Amino acid sequence: MRDLFEDTATAFALKSDSELERAYFLFKLIGNEPLVRIGTAVTNFAIKANLPVERLIRATVFDHFCGGVNEEECLVVADKMFEKGVCTILDYSVEGQQVENQLDYTFEKTLKTLDFVKEKEAIPFAVFKPTGFGRFELYRKITEGEKLTTLEEEEWQRVVNRFDKVCKKAHDLDVSLLIDAEESYMQGAADKLVETMMRKYNKKKAIVFNTLQTYRWDRLDYLKKLHEEAKKEDFHIGLKVVRGAYMEKENERAEELGYPSPICPSKKATDENFNRVVTFMLESLEVMSLFAGTHNENSSYLLMEQMAAKGIAKNDPRVWFGQLYGMSDHISYNLSDEGYNVAKYLPFGPVKDVMPYLIRRAEENTSVAGQTSRELTLLKKERERRKI
């Protein structure tokens, strides 16, 4: 069992030789931290200066990590992945919007995506980020207990209405909806709002899923409290469990403002926290559904072993594994080949607007020890197997 993820023939079956070469080239670049920092700065400058770089970005990093600029382009990728049993989560990856018309556009886009999801077996989830529906600063003020102005109160009500309309539509269509997590200092307001949606729409099963970032040391306690509330108030909990994506920013802000960091003190502590959270959830499936978003092989093996030990079917609809498109194909496709529920986040949107997401992906891969070298090792192994 513990050598499952070494099967590169299954992992990269959908990649042509040229796509395999592009992946190898990209991960070699991403493995060079100074190069990533320089490339990020140059790319940001080129886009802001309206230099003609979109075609180059599209042909390299964008097409590797994204499904396209619109839903129609993504459907081609989704159908291809589904041939191997890997599902798709359409992710309109435009974030950090600041004005109402942009927020309304993302909201309408999410509603439209739900219609796509309903029609496609290959796309079992929809997703959105809280800052796609409301300003970051507004979430932060509410999370930190600052008083809102009358205009901000009205603005927050519009955010609540966007959440409610999308969650209601997901419920009416019987489509699962993942809501991403962001920085801790805005997440409290988002958590409360998502919990309200769970109480309202998760009466019979988990439709609305919040996201738990386990590099935060307080998340297991949060989960246990939520579990008690769900049992008392008779609603289901849906949670996507991840390690987290804002570690450096979180630690820097905590140091700058002089408060204890919300982040676990070490990678080992984060790994242990993740494993404790998913273990707790597997023991509580009567009221919980788990989407384990992980690129960590040990955590994936642990989840598989615990499911087997507890007699949980590989394809139990309450347990999903998830990875990002363009990463960890050795986990996604080998899990799917074994009969587990697997879905990949497939980002899409205009190249210029999706760049913050792509830059974060590159920076994360650079900062996570071993991630890029593991990808490179497997890509190299497959190149040798194909004799490229």
C-alpha positions, 0 to 999 in steps of 0.5 A: 500500500505504501508504494502506491504513489510511486506509479508514475505511469498511472500518475501521468497517463494524461500528459503528452510528452510535451506536457511532461517536459513543460511540467519538468521545466516549470518545477525546475524553475519553481525550485529556484527561490531567487528565480521565483522572486525575480520572476514574480516581480518581473511578471507583476511589472509586465502585467501592470505595464500592459506589456505583451506577456499574456501569451507567454504566461498562457503557454507555460505556467497558466496552462499547467496550473489552470483549466482556461480563461472560461468555463467552456475551456475548463470542460475539455480538461474536466472531461479528460480527467474524468476518463481516469476517474478524477473529478473537477472543482471549477474555481473562478480564481479571482480574489481580493476584489474591492468594488461592488461591481467586481464582487457582484460579477464574482457572485454571478459567476459562482451562480453560473458555475453551480449550473455547470456543476449540476449538469456534469457528473465530472464536476461534483463541487462548486467553490468560492473565496470569501473575498470574492464576495466581500472586501477583505477589510470588512471581514477583518473589522468584523473579526477584530470586533471593530465598529462598522459605519452605517454604510459598512453595515449595509455593505456587510448585509450585501455580503451576507445576501451573496452567501445566502443566495449561493448556498440556497442555490447549491442546496436547491440543486443538491450540489456541494459547495466549498468555501475557502479559508483565508487569513486568520485576522479576517477568517472569524467573520467568514467562519460565523457566516458559513456556520449560519449557512450550515445551520440553514442548508445542511439539515439532511447532509453536508451541502455547505463546506467551510475550510479548516486550515490546520497550520492554525493551532486552534482549529481542532478545538474549533472543530470539536466545539462545532461538532457539539453544536451540530449534534445539539442543533441537528445540522451536518458539518462539511469541512475541507481540511488543508494545511494552509496557504498564508504562513509567512504573511501570518507570522510577519503580521503577528510579529509586527503587531506583537500578538502570538502567532496563530500558526503552529510552531513547526511543520511537524506540529502542523502535520500532527494537527492535520492528522488529528483533525481528519482522524476526529472527522472520520470518527464523526461521519454521522454528522460530518463530511470530509474533503481532505485537501492535501498534497502530503503522501503520509497524510493520504496513506493515513486516511486510507488506512484509517478508512480501511480499519473503520470499514469505511468504503473507498467511495463513501460520499462523505470522504473525498481527497483533493489536490490542485490541478498541476500538482501531485498527480501521483496522489490524485490519479493513483487514489482514483485508480484505487477507487477513492473519491478524488477531485482536483481544483481547476482554477480559471479566469482571465490570465491577468486576474488569475496571476495573484493565484499563480504567484501564490502557487509558485511561492508555496511550492518554493517554501514547502520543503520537499514538495518541488523536489518530489514533483521533479523526482517523479517527473524525471522517473516518468521521462526515463520510463518513456525514454524522452 
